[in-house]
């Protein structure tokens, strides 16, 4: 079993420490439509279900029932619970299924003619029941091509134990189960797992299209139509041009929209649950039409957070006029236009920011990928491209292979690149990766800036795509590269080249660059207001409306760069004073911490979309916000440190007489009161739940530590690890190559 599968609902129930049992409030949501999937994102992480329980995800009724083993027996003692590790290959939450079946009422008044779901299967057998007919098999692949009660089963393997099942035929009843099994995105429709994007690369550069013209790109029908100006009026004299300047921030060609709208049939008759596109906006107004509802604005950023045609719009600026728009909801129709406006990569999906590193450990050893292939690793989309040699020439005949020798210096698997480039869909303020280079030349492309060189030392200290490059040589051909600035696009390649641990952060002991948002690179006294954006140490900030207690709000607040004084946040150098304003901080990390100083008025905090309006940080100490446990460490005189001890993909902070500093994509071991004492720099080789340090966690020790977690004195991750070790043989080993709590590994592995 993958050691990242830390949560064990059965254990928590047995120990009667039932936390997070407040999910029932969310389980009566109405069905939002036939194109919505049961993705479990509306159920709080950690919620547990047992045989006989009922629940709901986005209006789909869930009923939990007995599980059947291949040797003939069955059990009613299994568990299902909501977890956050993307083990089924989807985004957001998924459902862990442990010796239990979940019956999903996917059919409404009319049975859907095709149903699909994502899965991750890591051990044991699986159950699949369709229209009352139950199949018990060791692996879903055994059912590929089989017809069950008039429904044909298609199994699409995505590698690393993950896949998609499509049930092609009228589905009136569906139940799914497994033993070490994960489930996500149960949908009343079927769609290709990784459909191409409308990227215009198959068109002829400089081709123009006028109002009334239609054309096809990557299989999508596109039609040009009238554009509307502000404050009024419109024109049917505009045109769209295929251009090569990369002004939308993508690769290859993009489409320049000059006083024209283009309607892109992104849905193809079946609405997609999320759509996205890259843009570059350089002047004039913008039109955006979704599901028949048109919005006309001066800037596409004005639509951030708006709901259009029942779809939530998320605008992610990348700087320089460029950015990404995500349309989060069922999209059946999409049109976009502008005056000096460029678009690229119009996709029938949203690439949600992955939380960990692309480490290839979820792929099958020996798997090969060629130019044009795409694949997913730990939630990151990778695409293979042409490789370029030094001195001229290139090839499309290279191969990327999942390798096991650790030649990039990481753990687990790595990726061997033999005359091929791989583009990794990563977007972060600092990116790092491990490499092993053993011969031939290398390619590196950052933010569309391409370099071809013979050795990584050639680019150490260089700036590529606006990003400083730091190369740390570890000997024997291995090393670490840190890209110390906002990275929106990354491609890597070589000839005898190995790659591992491509991460959306830079570790503090690896590079010389700063990794926290500490405001030291800003000018003291600078003010920012609602709607303003600015960057510090590569992190993008945006000013937003502030909300008072008990009610009311303002858009007239100000954020000011301060250089210390009576109201500091307790850090060094500059900090940021927030006076009746919120700031949205573009940070994405497995643990986030920040320093604060709170001297009056109420506070706002939003984590992963979960908003809280509070009068003091003590109110949220020990709570869970946006699926993330919160720990507050008070340092006196209004100052303190907040640790968000879980995957953070979105963070908003604000106050009235409030200061912040050192917003970091990690949590320091000496910051939290609930963190175990690791001594004077010495590693904590024994788990803190093991007081006699006999490298064994027995039941009483696990119970005591879990109780401490509930009372707020022990961190959640350590508590769950203690439970995990106890259930998996009690004895454990210390692995100094891993960070706590993963460094404590069961000596007797579960199967």
Secondary structure, 3 states (H helix, E strand, C coil): CCCCCCCCHHHHHHCCCCCCCHHHHHHHCCCCCCCCCECCCCCCCCCEEECCCEEEECCEEEEEECEECCCCCEECCCEEEEECCCCCCCCCCEEEEECEEEEECCCCCCCEEEEEEEEEEEECCEEEEECCEEEEECCHHHHCCCEECCEEEEEEEEECCEEEEEEEEEECCEEEEECEEEEEEEECCCCCCCCCCECCCCCCCCCEEECCCEEEECCEEEEEECEECCCCCEECCCEEEEECCCCCCCCCCEEEEECEEEEECCCCCCCEEEEEEEEEECCCCEEEEECCEEEEECCHHHHCCCEECCEEEEEEEEECCEEEEEEEEEECCEEEEECCEEEEEEECCCCCCCCCCECCCCCCCCCEEECCCEEEECCEEEEEECEECCCCCEECCCEEEEECCCCCCCCCCEEEEECEEEEECCCECCEEEEEEECCCCEEEEECCEEEEECCHHHHCCCEECCEEEEEEEEECCEEEEEEECCECCEEEEECCEEEEEEECCCCCCCCCCCCCECCCCCCCCCEEECCCEEEECCEEEEEECEECCCCCEECCCEEEEECCCCCCCCCCCCEEEEECEEEEECCCECCEEEEEEECCCCEEEEECCEEEEECCHHHCCCCEECCEEEEEEEEECCEEEEEEECCECCEEEEECCEEEEEEECCCCCCCCCCCCCCCCCCCCCCCCCCCCCCCECCHHHHHHHHHHHHCCCCCHHHHHHHHHHHHCCCEEEECCCCCCCCCEEECCCCC
